Each structure stands twice: as C-alpha cells, then as structure tokens.
Amino acid sequence: MVSNAANPKKRERPTVASASSDALIPIRLDLTFDNRRVQETLTWNLLETQITPLTFASILAADLSLPDSARDSIAETIKEQIEAYVPLRLPQKECRHVVRLDLRVGRIVIRDQFEWDLSSSENSPEAFAEALCADLGLNTEHVPHVAHAIREQLLELAEFQDKRQRCPVLHENDVIRIQGVEAWEPGVECLTVEEQERLERKERREARLMRRNRGKAEVYAFPKSRRRSISSRRR
C-alpha cells in the first residue's frame, strides 16, 4: 500500500524538469529518525540535471523538521533506488499485465484492478491516474499516489524481466476463476480514525514483507466480459 507522508509545512519543493514517461522512477521512502517514522512516495525524473537527491533531501528534511542526519539518509535512499532502476522492455506483441491498486492516502483507501498492455508506449500512469480519480470524485491530491502505485508494479515487472523471465502470452481460453464482476470495478473507502490506525500497523508489517519479495510479478488472463483493459489509454 502507499501511505501519504506527514503533511510538511507549506514550502514549495523543487519541480523536476519535464521528461518522457519512461524516465520517471517511483521512489519510496520509509525511514525512522528519533523514533519518528517518515513515509513518502515520489516520482524521480531520471533525466533531471538541476535537482540532485541531496537537494531534494535537504528541502524535505527542512519541511518535516527532521534532524540534520536525516538529509544524508534520505539522499542515499533515493540514490540507491535510482541506481537499482531497471527500465521496462516493451514487448513486440500484446502482453497484458494485471495491475492491482490497494492504496491509502490519509483516511481514503482506493482499490481497483485492470489490465495494462505492456506493448503500448502510449500508456501513461499519470494520465490513467488522473482519469481514475476524476471518475471516483477524488481531488488532484490523490493522482500522484495512484500513478506511483502503478509505476511501482511496472518496475517490479521490469525487474522480473531483467531476471530473464519471459512474459507469458495470454490466450482467450486461458481463464481462471475470479470473485465476481465487482473485483474489476474501482472503489473508494473512507476509514475511521481507529481503522486508519489498525491499517497503519498492518502496513508496517506488509512493508517488511514487500521488501523481501520485490521483483515478483504475475500475469493473468480473465474473461473479456469481466475485465478492464488499458491497451493504449483510458477514455
């Protein structure tokens, strides 16, 4: 799941330069300083030449009133994820991957699942996230969180490819059983304060497991009548 970071002071952070969709890397920060946990998700422009991880880390640390030691730890975490980045290789033929969203922004939980055509260079996580949030009546605050969640799953698939695993080819009669049509419909849930606290504890446990299991990806086929496919762009 993706959790929203603590609200920083209203101070403008540096804006990365415009870049092609494949140059954007999902970055996740989950660090603890002086018994204070800091969670942040962001998308880093691989082509950025003016803003460095250290510059961003300095501003983030100041925004959140973190100790001086936090700056270097944040910058190093960003650098490590940039260096480990593996670009997704677009297959020549249609290759559909099921993307599952289950993320939280504050007390709002967003759930959805859909097929993503890996062979289409026109697919944009940011454009899809904007359309999804508009459909669900969510404000623009949620758009980058949805796009980040999609990019994280595509990054996991790229790492899977890098281990020389071939993306399975899907055929129309390759069908598995699913739990009803509602599994393919987007949904939003507003948590109570108690539910939010319980979920945060669960997220901390799951985050540890996710770090151990990174790089695993699954591709499924579903009946056409019960699936939503993103072949070129969401309309």
VEXTITI-465197 format. One record per residue: residue number from 1; residue in three letters; x, y negated, z negated of N, C-alpha, C in turn. Coordinates in Angstrom, 3 decimals, always signed. Example, Ala and Ser with C-alpha at 12.3 -4.5 7.8 and 13.67 -1.06 7.14 Angstrom:
<nodes>
  num  residu       n.X       n.Y       n.Z      ca.X      ca.Y      ca.Z       c.X       c.Y       c.Z
    1     ala   +13.190    +5.690    -7.800   +12.300    +4.500    -7.800   +13.200    +3.300    -7.800
    2     ser   +12.850    +2.250    -7.080   +13.670    +1.060    -7.140   +12.900    -0.030    -7.870
</nodes>
This chain:
<nodes>
  num  residu       n.X       n.Y       n.Z      ca.X      ca.Y      ca.Z       c.X       c.Y       c.Z
    1     met    +0.830    +1.186    +0.000    +0.000    +0.000    +0.000    +0.872    -1.247    +0.000
    2     val    +0.301    -2.341    +0.456    +1.002    -3.604    +0.461    +0.357    -4.516    -0.554
    3     ser    +1.117    -4.979    -1.504    +0.592    -5.865    -2.528    +1.066    -7.274    -2.272
    4     asn    +0.233    -8.241    -2.624    +0.605    -9.634    -2.483    +1.580   -10.007    -3.584
    5     ala    +2.572   -10.809    -3.245    +3.544   -11.241    -4.239    +2.915   -12.288    -5.146
    6     ala    +3.586   -12.527    -6.271    +3.121   -13.572    -7.170    +3.108   -14.893    -6.424
    7     asn    +2.096   -15.719    -6.675    +1.956   -16.965    -5.944    +3.094   -17.921    -6.290
    8     pro    +3.927   -18.278    -5.305    +5.010   -19.208    -5.580    +4.499   -20.633    -5.631
    9     lys    +5.366   -21.543    -6.063    +4.999   -22.937    -6.043    +4.780   -23.368    -4.601
   10     lys    +3.976   -24.412    -4.420    +3.652   -24.873    -3.084    +4.856   -25.581    -2.474
   11     arg    +5.803   -24.786    -2.035    +7.004   -25.311    -1.421    +7.193   -24.629    -0.091
   12     glu    +7.430   -25.390    +0.946    +7.495   -24.817    +2.289    +8.747   -23.984    +2.455
   13     arg    +8.580   -22.769    +2.960    +9.724   -21.917    +3.238   +10.134   -22.096    +4.693
   14     pro   +11.365   -21.740    +5.044   +11.814   -21.897    +6.423   +10.996   -21.033    +7.359
   15     thr   +10.738   -21.562    +8.542    +9.970   -20.839    +9.547   +10.935   -20.249   +10.556
   16     val   +10.815   -18.966   +10.816   +11.720   -18.337   +11.768   +11.325   -18.736   +13.179
   17     ala   +12.292   -18.686   +14.082   +12.029   -19.089   +15.457   +11.138   -18.087   +16.154
   18     ser   +10.510   -18.527   +17.233    +9.637   -17.646   +17.999   +10.449   -16.514   +18.600
   19     ala    +9.858   -15.303   +18.618   +10.588   -14.145   +19.139    +9.627   -13.170   +19.774
   20     ser   +10.182   -12.271   +20.571    +9.356   -11.235   +21.160    +8.887   -10.291   +20.067
   21     ser    +7.786    -9.579   +20.349    +7.181    -8.730   +19.332    +8.146    -7.675   +18.835
   22     asp    +9.025    -7.116   +19.744    +9.902    -6.056   +19.279   +11.059    -6.526   +18.448
   23     ala   +11.223    -7.842   +18.294   +12.333    -8.356   +17.495   +11.923    -8.616   +16.051
   24     leu   +10.701    -8.289   +15.687   +10.197    -8.548   +14.346   +10.302    -7.294   +13.484
   25     ile   +10.945    -7.429   +12.330   +11.197    -6.297   +11.445   +10.399    -6.456   +10.155
   26     pro    +9.623    -5.454    +9.758    +8.914    -5.541    +8.476    +9.890    -5.352    +7.315
   27     ile    +9.887    -6.294    +6.388   +10.767    -6.255    +5.217    +9.900    -6.141    +3.970
   28     arg   +10.298    -5.265    +3.058    +9.576    -5.104    +1.795   +10.539    -5.297    +0.633
   29     leu   +10.166    -6.194    -0.274   +10.949    -6.430    -1.485   +10.181    -5.898    -2.679
   30     asp   +10.856    -5.126    -3.513   +10.264    -4.611    -4.747   +11.397    -4.526    -5.760
   31     leu   +11.618    -5.642    -6.454   +12.767    -5.778    -7.342   +12.309    -6.240    -8.727
   32     thr   +13.149    -6.002    -9.715   +12.844    -6.409   -11.082   +13.979    -7.268   -11.620
   33     phe   +13.610    -8.420   -12.173   +14.579    -9.341   -12.765   +14.074    -9.746   -14.146
   34     asp   +14.860    -9.482   -15.162   +14.490    -9.859   -16.535   +13.093    -9.340   -16.900
   35     asn   +12.865    -8.050   -16.590   +11.576    -7.402   -16.881   +10.414    -8.001   -16.095
   36     arg   +10.697    -8.703   -15.035    +9.651    -9.266   -14.173    +9.756    -8.640   -12.794
   37     arg    +8.691    -8.000   -12.358    +8.693    -7.325   -11.069    +8.299    -8.293    -9.963
   38     val    +9.072    -8.302    -8.888    +8.806    -9.178    -7.744    +8.509    -8.310    -6.530
   39     gln    +7.320    -8.466    -5.971    +6.918    -7.756    -4.762    +6.606    -8.777    -3.678
   40     glu    +7.184    -8.560    -2.524    +6.976    -9.487    -1.417    +7.086    -8.707    -0.112
   41     thr    +6.241    -9.022    +0.854    +6.369    -8.455    +2.190    +6.519    -9.607    +3.173
   42     leu    +7.378    -9.411    +4.155    +7.600   -10.438    +5.162    +8.053    -9.781    +6.451
   43     thr    +8.001   -10.535    +7.530    +8.457   -10.039    +8.828    +9.652   -10.874    +9.256
   44     trp   +10.789   -10.210    +9.478   +12.026   -10.917    +9.788   +12.289   -10.900   +11.288
   45     asn   +12.632   -12.064   +11.826   +12.958   -12.198   +13.239   +14.408   -11.790   +13.474
   46     leu   +14.602   -10.691   +14.187   +15.954   -10.181   +14.434   +16.780   -11.152   +15.271
   47     leu   +16.121   -12.014   +16.022   +16.817   -12.973   +16.876   +17.092   -14.302   +16.176
   48     glu   +16.710   -14.398   +14.906   +16.898   -15.640   +14.168   +18.380   -15.975   +14.015
   49     thr   +18.744   -17.209   +14.310   +20.137   -17.634   +14.205   +20.335   -18.768   +13.196
   50     gln   +19.250   -19.418   +12.770   +19.391   -20.569   +11.883   +19.163   -20.213   +10.414
   51     ile   +18.236   -19.302   +10.153   +17.924   -18.911    +8.780   +18.586   -17.568    +8.473
   52     thr   +19.365   -17.515    +7.414   +20.027   -16.274    +7.020   +19.261   -15.642    +5.862
   53     pro   +19.480   -14.351    +5.596   +18.850   -13.730    +4.428   +19.174   -14.470    +3.133
   54     leu   +20.388   -14.989    +3.026   +20.766   -15.702    +1.808   +19.992   -17.015    +1.667
   55     thr   +19.766   -17.713    +2.785   +18.979   -18.946    +2.749   +17.554   -18.659    +2.308
   56     phe   +16.964   -17.639    +2.915   +15.590   -17.273    +2.546   +15.526   -16.853    +1.082
   57     ala   +16.500   -16.047    +0.657   +16.522   -15.563    -0.723   +16.643   -16.717    -1.715
   58     ser   +17.420   -17.722    -1.371   +17.595   -18.873    -2.261   +16.286   -19.614    -2.454
   59     ile   +15.543   -19.809    -1.375   +14.275   -20.530    -1.460   +13.230   -19.699    -2.193
   60     leu   +13.195   -18.380    -1.913   +12.238   -17.513    -2.595   +12.520   -17.479    -4.098
   61     ala   +13.784   -17.371    -4.463   +14.145   -17.339    -5.884   +13.755   -18.631    -6.584
   62     ala   +13.927   -19.755    -5.887   +13.539   -21.039    -6.468   +12.023   -21.142    -6.582
   63     asp   +11.304   -20.683    -5.566    +9.838   -20.720    -5.586    +9.282   -19.947    -6.773
   64     leu    +9.889   -18.799    -7.055    +9.376   -17.922    -8.102   +10.071   -18.131    -9.451
   65     ser   +10.939   -19.151    -9.521   +11.660   -19.456   -10.772   +12.417   -18.237   -11.294
   66     leu   +13.136   -17.572   -10.395   +13.894   -16.381   -10.752   +15.304   -16.778   -11.196
   67     pro   +15.976   -15.917   -11.939   +17.354   -16.213   -12.355   +18.288   -16.288   -11.153
   68     asp   +19.441   -16.924   -11.343   +20.392   -17.107   -10.241   +20.826   -15.787    -9.628
   69     ser   +20.905   -14.746   -10.446   +21.351   -13.436    -9.946   +20.377   -12.835    -8.938
   70     ala   +19.130   -13.297    -8.938   +18.116   -12.733    -8.046   +18.405   -13.046    -6.590
   71     arg   +19.015   -14.205    -6.343   +19.264   -14.620    -4.964   +20.089   -13.589    -4.195
   72     asp   +21.199   -13.148    -4.773   +22.068   -12.199    -4.081   +21.394   -10.841    -3.920
   73     ser   +20.629   -10.427    -4.910   +19.942    -9.127    -4.827   +18.890    -9.144    -3.724
   74     ile   +18.138   -10.235    -3.626   +17.112   -10.350    -2.584   +17.769   -10.369    -1.207
   75     ala   +18.826   -11.171    -1.056   +19.505   -11.261    +0.238   +20.075    -9.913    +0.656
   76     glu   +20.669    -9.185    -0.294   +21.252    -7.883    +0.027   +20.178    -6.883    +0.434
   77     thr   +19.024    -6.926    -0.236   +17.931    -6.021    +0.114   +17.431    -6.293    +1.535
   78     ile   +17.323    -7.569    +1.897   +16.901    -7.917    +3.258   +17.929    -7.449    +4.277
   79     lys   +19.217    -7.693    +3.990   +20.276    -7.278    +4.908   +20.273    -5.768    +5.126
   80     glu   +20.082    -5.015    +4.052   +20.080    -3.554    +4.173   +18.974    -3.079    +5.094
   81     gln   +17.787    -3.681    +4.979   +16.673    -3.259    +5.823   +16.860    -3.706    +7.277
   82     ile   +17.499    -4.853    +7.481   +17.798    -5.294    +8.844   +18.796    -4.340    +9.496
   83     glu   +19.837    -3.976    +8.754   +20.858    -3.085    +9.296   +20.321    -1.690    +9.578
   84     ala   +19.319    -1.261    +8.798   +18.751    +0.079    +8.975   +17.661    +0.112   +10.051
   85     tyr   +17.327    -1.034   +10.595   +16.229    -1.116   +11.562   +16.499    -0.274   +12.805
   86     val   +15.495    +0.482   +13.205   +15.560    +1.294   +14.419   +14.424    +0.856   +15.326
   87     pro   +14.703    +0.338   +16.529   +13.621    -0.101   +17.422   +12.808    +1.079   +17.939
   88     leu   +11.534    +0.838   +18.160   +10.642    +1.884   +18.660   +10.832    +2.033   +20.160
   89     arg   +11.107    +3.239   +20.617   +11.238    +3.505   +22.041    +9.858    +3.778   +22.630
   90     leu    +9.499    +2.998   +23.639    +8.184    +3.168   +24.259    +8.204    +4.378   +25.190
   91     pro    +7.317    +5.342   +24.967    +7.261    +6.500   +25.877    +6.722    +6.093   +27.241
   92     gln    +7.100    +6.838   +28.271    +6.643    +6.513   +29.624    +5.187    +6.885   +29.824
   93     lys    +4.722    +7.905   +29.097    +3.330    +8.328   +29.208    +2.583    +7.948   +27.933
   94     glu    +1.262    +7.950   +28.042    +0.437    +7.595   +26.886    +0.769    +8.497   +25.697
   95     cys    +0.996    +7.867   +24.560    +1.290    +8.596   +23.326    +0.594    +7.855   +22.200
   96     arg    -0.480    +8.420   +21.696    -1.317    +7.743   +20.704    -0.932    +8.171   +19.287
   97     his    -0.761    +7.181   +18.437    -0.395    +7.414   +17.042    -1.495    +6.849   +16.152
   98     val    -1.898    +7.626   +15.154    -2.942    +7.165   +14.244    -2.326    +6.270   +13.181
   99     val    -2.771    +5.027   +13.121    -2.343    +4.068   +12.107    -3.417    +4.011   +11.032
  100     arg    -3.005    +4.179    +9.794    -3.942    +4.147    +8.666    -3.612    +2.973    +7.769
  101     leu    -4.572    +2.102    +7.578    -4.395    +0.948    +6.703    -5.067    +1.204    +5.362
  102     asp    -4.339    +0.972    +4.306    -4.878    +1.031    +2.947    -4.019    +0.078    +2.125
  103     leu    -4.361    -1.199    +2.159    -3.504    -2.203    +1.560    -4.302    -3.169    +0.703
  104     arg    -3.588    -3.755    -0.246    -4.233    -4.673    -1.177    -3.571    -6.032    -1.121
  105     val    -4.406    -7.066    -1.082    -3.934    -8.446    -1.172    -4.680    -9.056    -2.349
  106     gly    -4.011    -9.147    -3.491    -4.705    -9.589    -4.697    -5.740    -8.549    -5.100
  107     arg    -6.991    -8.966    -5.171    -8.069    -8.046    -5.545    -8.808    -7.495    -4.333
  108     ile    -8.367    -7.858    -3.132    -9.018    -7.399    -1.908    -8.284    -6.186    -1.341
  109     val    -9.024    -5.092    -1.115    -8.462    -3.879    -0.516    -9.027    -3.733    +0.893
  110     ile    -8.138    -3.539    +1.853    -8.528    -3.384    +3.261    -8.189    -1.970    +3.701
  111     arg    -9.179    -1.282    +4.263    -8.966    +0.089    +4.748    -9.449    +0.202    +6.195
  112     asp    -8.681    +0.928    +6.982    -9.062    +1.156    +8.376    -8.144    +2.228    +8.940
  113     gln    -8.548    +2.832   +10.034    -7.651    +3.708   +10.790    -8.057    +3.651   +12.257
  114     phe    -7.052    +3.745   +13.111    -7.280    +3.583   +14.544    -6.090    +4.183   +15.282
  115     glu    -6.273    +4.431   +16.567    -5.193    +4.954   +17.394    -4.420    +3.800   +18.016
  116     trp    -3.117    +3.945   +18.072    -2.245    +2.926   +18.654    -1.459    +3.571   +19.792
  117     asp    -1.610    +3.026   +20.986    -0.911    +3.569   +22.144    +0.532    +3.065   +22.145
  118     leu    +1.456    +3.964   +21.885    +2.863    +3.590   +21.776    +3.484    +3.238   +23.120
  119     ser    +2.834    +3.618   +24.221    +3.399    +3.368   +25.539    +3.108    +1.964   +26.048
  120     ser    +2.238    +1.223   +25.365    +1.841    -0.104   +25.833    +2.671    -1.187   +25.153
  121     ser    +3.414    -1.946   +25.944    +4.215    -3.043   +25.394    +3.356    -4.262   +25.077
  122     glu    +2.084    -4.255   +25.500    +1.201    -5.392   +25.249    +0.600    -5.367   +23.851
  123     asn    +0.665    -4.235   +23.181    +0.082    -4.152   +21.840    +0.825    -5.059   +20.872
  124     ser    +0.090    -5.830   +20.113    +0.676    -6.764   +19.156    +0.045    -6.559   +17.791
  125     pro    +0.815    -6.142   +16.775    +0.266    -6.011   +15.423    -0.335    -7.313   +14.912
  126     glu    +0.296    -8.442   +15.255    -0.212    -9.731   +14.783    -1.557   -10.069   +15.421
  127     ala    -1.699    -9.830   +16.730    -2.971   -10.114   +17.401    -4.066    -9.189   +16.886
  128     phe    -3.722    -7.913   +16.681    -4.712    -6.980   +16.169    -5.135    -7.363   +14.759
  129     ala    -4.171    -7.731   +13.921    -4.475    -8.113   +12.541    -5.387    -9.329   +12.496
  130     glu    -5.137   -10.282   +13.371    -5.973   -11.490   +13.414    -7.405   -11.142   +13.790
  131     ala    -7.562   -10.251   +14.781    -8.901    -9.849   +15.205    -9.614    -9.041   +14.124
  132     leu    -8.877    -8.141   +13.465    -9.477    -7.313   +12.422    -9.962    -8.176   +11.260
  133     cys    -9.128    -9.097   +10.813    -9.510    -9.960    +9.689   -10.705   -10.835   +10.054
  134     ala   -10.756   -11.282   +11.298   -11.913   -12.078   +11.734   -13.171   -11.222   +11.708
  135     asp   -13.057    -9.970   +12.172   -14.214    -9.058   +12.170   -14.711    -8.802   +10.749
  136     leu   -13.790    -8.733    +9.792   -14.151    -8.426    +8.414   -14.495    -9.673    +7.596
  137     gly   -14.409   -10.846    +8.210   -14.727   -12.080    +7.496   -13.667   -12.492    +6.496
  138     leu   -12.427   -12.061    +6.711   -11.327   -12.403    +5.803   -10.600   -13.640    +6.323
  139     asn   -10.028   -14.413    +5.424    -9.317   -15.606    +5.861    -7.928   -15.252    +6.372
  140     thr    -7.242   -16.251    +6.908    -5.954   -16.005    +7.561    -4.859   -15.555    +6.598
  141     glu    -5.068   -15.716    +5.309    -4.090   -15.253    +4.321    -3.804   -13.767    +4.473
  142     his    -4.811   -12.999    +4.917    -4.671   -11.548    +4.982    -4.007   -11.064    +6.271
  143     val    -3.953   -11.916    +7.294    -3.440   -11.497    +8.601    -2.004   -10.969    +8.530
  144     pro    -1.049   -11.703    +7.942    +0.327   -11.172    +7.925    +0.476    -9.877    +7.147
  145     his    -0.365    -9.652    +6.139    -0.286    -8.410    +5.372    -0.713    -7.222    +6.228
  146     val    -1.782    -7.407    +7.017    -2.244    -6.331    +7.899    -1.194    -6.055    +8.971
  147     ala    -0.672    -7.109    +9.595    +0.341    -6.934   +10.638    +1.586    -6.241   +10.078
  148     his    +1.970    -6.606    +8.870    +3.144    -5.990    +8.238    +2.911    -4.502    +8.009
  149     ala    +1.716    -4.139    +7.551    +1.402    -2.730    +7.302    +1.479    -1.915    +8.597
  150     ile    +1.006    -2.496    +9.705    +1.088    -1.808   +10.995    +2.544    -1.642   +11.414
  151     arg    +3.311    -2.719   +11.284    +4.712    -2.667   +11.691    +5.518    -1.665   +10.852
  152     glu    +5.180    -1.541    +9.576    +5.871    -0.562    +8.738    +5.653    +0.851    +9.267
  153     gln    +4.433    +1.156    +9.662    +4.159    +2.503   +10.166    +4.828    +2.732   +11.516
  154     leu    +4.891    +1.710   +12.359    +5.587    +1.850   +13.640    +7.087    +2.012   +13.409
  155     leu    +7.617    +1.355   +12.374    +9.031    +1.515   +12.042    +9.317    +2.934   +11.569
  156     glu    +8.429    +3.491   +10.769    +8.595    +4.876   +10.315    +8.603    +5.823   +11.510
  157     leu    +7.749    +5.526   +12.496    +7.707    +6.365   +13.693    +8.998    +6.228   +14.491
  158     ala    +9.563    +5.027   +14.558   +10.827    +4.813   +15.259   +11.943    +5.611   +14.599
  159     glu   +11.940    +5.644   +13.263   +12.945    +6.428   +12.543   +12.754    +7.913   +12.815
  160     phe   +11.502    +8.322   +12.954   +11.180    +9.702   +13.286   +11.737   +10.042   +14.669
  161     gln   +11.569    +9.096   +15.631   +12.104    +9.288   +16.979   +13.627    +9.358   +16.950
  162     asp   +14.227    +8.529   +16.103   +15.682    +8.448   +16.049   +16.297    +9.764   +15.588
  163     lys   +15.513   +10.578   +14.887   +15.984   +11.889   +14.460   +15.761   +12.935   +15.555
  164     arg   +15.471   +12.402   +16.754   +15.327   +13.234   +17.959   +14.128   +14.166   +17.887
  165     gln   +13.103   +13.687   +17.221   +11.847   +14.420   +17.210   +10.992   +13.878   +18.360
  166     arg   +10.406   +14.742   +19.139    +9.614   +14.316   +20.288    +8.183   +14.010   +19.875
  167     cys    +7.642   +12.912   +20.399    +6.256   +12.559   +20.112    +5.342   +13.571   +20.784
  168     pro    +4.494   +14.277   +20.040    +3.613   +15.285   +20.643    +2.678   +14.662   +21.669
  169     val    +2.422   +15.402   +22.740    +1.479   +14.956   +23.762    +0.077   +15.381   +23.348
  170     leu    -0.869   +14.449   +23.383    -2.220   +14.727   +22.942    -3.079   +15.160   +24.115
  171     his    -3.834   +16.222   +23.927    -4.759   +16.709   +24.934    -6.184   +16.602   +24.408
  172     glu    -7.146   +16.494   +25.321    -8.527   +16.264   +24.922    -9.093   +17.384   +24.052
  173     asn    -8.611   +18.609   +24.209    -9.157   +19.705   +23.416    -8.339   +19.986   +22.162
  174     asp    -7.342   +19.121   +21.876    -6.590   +19.246   +20.629    -7.326   +18.444   +19.561
  175     val    -8.274   +19.077   +18.860    -9.161   +18.371   +17.943    -9.038   +18.961   +16.555
  176     ile    -8.982   +18.084   +15.531    -9.041   +18.560   +14.163   -10.253   +17.966   +13.492
  177     arg   -10.697   +18.585   +12.419   -11.908   +18.154   +11.721   -11.635   +16.913   +10.884
  178     ile   -12.560   +15.966   +10.897   -12.427   +14.755   +10.094   -13.663   +14.580    +9.243
  179     gln   -13.570   +13.658    +8.270   -14.643   +13.461    +7.304   -15.646   +12.413    +7.770
  180     gly   -16.256   +12.619    +8.925   -17.330   +11.729    +9.356   -16.860   +10.491   +10.085
  181     val   -17.801    +9.846   +10.753   -17.510    +8.674   +11.560   -17.027    +7.508   +10.712
  182     glu   -17.477    +7.420    +9.459   -17.117    +6.284    +8.615   -15.616    +6.176    +8.388
  183     ala   -14.886    +7.276    +8.579   -13.438    +7.228    +8.400   -12.774    +6.332    +9.436
  184     trp   -13.476    +6.060   +10.542   -12.916    +5.257   +11.622   -13.485    +3.841   +11.647
  185     glu   -14.165    +3.466   +10.588   -14.709    +2.113   +10.505   -13.934    +1.317    +9.458
  186     pro   -13.576    +0.053    +9.760   -12.856    -0.761    +8.782   -13.731    -1.118    +7.595
  187     gly   -13.116    -1.318    +6.453   -13.875    -1.658    +5.261   -13.076    -2.535    +4.322
  188     val   -13.791    -3.304    +3.498   -13.175    -4.194    +2.522   -13.802    -3.942    +1.167
  189     glu   -12.976    -3.897    +0.134   -13.464    -3.709    -1.223   -12.871    -4.786    -2.129
  190     cys   -13.707    -5.373    -2.978   -13.241    -6.368    -3.947   -13.143    -5.699    -5.312
  191     leu   -11.950    -5.654    -5.869   -11.705    -4.957    -7.126   -12.034    -5.835    -8.333
  192     thr   -12.385    -5.168    -9.427   -12.474    -5.869   -10.707   -11.054    -6.027   -11.250
  193     val   -10.894    -6.830   -12.277    -9.571    -7.018   -12.874    -9.029    -5.690   -13.403
  194     glu    -9.891    -4.897   -14.037    -9.460    -3.601   -14.577    -9.043    -2.661   -13.458
  195     glu    -9.810    -2.642   -12.364    -9.467    -1.790   -11.232    -8.149    -2.227   -10.606
  196     gln    -7.926    -3.521   -10.534    -6.672    -4.036    -9.987    -5.481    -3.567   -10.812
  197     glu    -5.598    -3.633   -12.126    -4.501    -3.210   -12.998    -4.209    -1.724   -12.841
  198     arg    -5.282    -0.906   -12.773    -5.076    +0.537   -12.581    -4.396    +0.814   -11.249
  199     leu    -4.834    +0.098   -10.222    -4.273    +0.311    -8.892    -2.815    -0.116    -8.824
  200     glu    -2.470    -1.173    -9.512    -1.080    -1.616    -9.533    -0.172    -0.566   -10.161
  201     arg    -0.663    +0.083   -11.234    +0.128    +1.156   -11.842    +0.298    +2.313   -10.871
  202     lys    -0.768    +2.636   -10.143    -0.701    +3.715    -9.154    +0.252    +3.345    -8.015
  203     glu    +0.219    +2.095    -7.588    +1.090    +1.642    -6.507    +2.560    +1.779    -6.875
  204     arg    +2.878    +1.484    -8.133    +4.274    +1.613    -8.556    +4.758    +3.053    -8.446
  205     arg    +3.872    +3.992    -8.810    +4.247    +5.412    -8.682    +4.388    +5.799    -7.216
  206     glu    +3.442    +5.347    -6.386    +3.479    +5.709    -4.970    +4.668    +5.089    -4.255
  207     ala    +5.070    +3.882    -4.686    +6.213    +3.222    -4.054    +7.475    +4.059    -4.208
  208     arg    +7.629    +4.684    -5.370    +8.801    +5.528    -5.581    +8.771    +6.741    -4.657
  209     leu    +7.564    +7.310    -4.461    +7.446    +8.467    -3.571    +7.663    +8.080    -2.118
  210     met    +7.155    +6.909    -1.722    +7.312    +6.465    -0.340    +8.771    +6.280    +0.029
  211     arg    +9.576    +5.787    -0.923   +10.995    +5.601    -0.632   +11.686    +6.930    -0.377
  212     arg   +11.188    +7.978    -1.019   +11.784    +9.306    -0.819   +11.344    +9.931    +0.504
  213     asn   +10.124    +9.583    +0.936    +9.549   +10.262    +2.105    +9.583    +9.431    +3.379
  214     arg   +10.370    +8.314    +3.379   +10.406    +7.457    +4.560   +10.910    +8.204    +5.770
  215     gly   +10.353    +7.868    +6.925   +10.801    +8.490    +8.160    +9.876    +9.569    +8.660
  216     lys    +8.891    +9.951    +7.849    +7.961   +10.977    +8.285    +6.808   +10.317    +9.041
  217     ala    +6.377   +10.928   +10.099    +5.269   +10.373   +10.884    +4.427   +11.513   +11.406
  218     glu    +3.162   +11.228   +11.609    +2.244   +12.232   +12.113    +1.448   +11.653   +13.261
  219     val    +1.177   +12.478   +14.261    +0.351   +12.068   +15.386    -0.781   +13.068   +15.504
  220     tyr    -2.021   +12.577   +15.545    -3.184   +13.446   +15.584    -4.042   +13.131   +16.800
  221     ala    -4.866   +14.083   +17.179    -5.872   +13.860   +18.210    -7.241   +14.016   +17.579
  222     phe    -8.177   +13.176   +17.988    -9.523   +13.206   +17.435   -10.528   +13.134   +18.577
  223     pro   -11.786   +13.565   +18.338   -12.803   +13.461   +19.369   -12.977   +12.016   +19.795
  224     lys   -13.130   +11.776   +21.095   -13.254   +10.412   +21.596   -14.417    +9.668   +20.974
  225     ser   -15.513   +10.353   +20.726   -16.698    +9.692   +20.206   -16.501    +9.184   +18.789
  226     arg   -15.438    +9.642   +18.095   -15.242    +9.277   +16.703   -13.940    +8.531   +16.465
  227     arg   -13.345    +8.004   +17.508   -12.074    +7.343   +17.287   -12.054    +5.970   +17.944
  228     arg   -11.201    +5.129   +17.390   -10.981    +3.809   +17.939    -9.559    +3.775   +18.457
  229     ser    -9.368    +3.443   +19.736    -8.047    +3.450   +20.328    -7.601    +2.036   +20.658
  230     ile    -6.337    +1.756   +20.404    -5.746    +0.482   +20.757    -4.769    +0.778   +21.880
  231     ser    -5.243    +0.702   +23.122    -4.409    +1.072   +24.253    -3.621    -0.105   +24.786
  232     ser    -4.241    -1.269   +24.814    -3.487    -2.433   +25.241    -3.659    -3.589   +24.277
  233     arg    -4.907    -3.873   +23.894    -5.138    -4.907   +22.902    -6.568    -4.793   +22.397
  234     arg    -6.801    -5.301   +21.193    -8.146    -5.280   +20.608    -8.974    -6.375   +21.237
  235     arg   -10.207    -6.060   +21.624   -11.094    -7.044   +22.249   -12.270    -7.315   +21.361
</nodes>
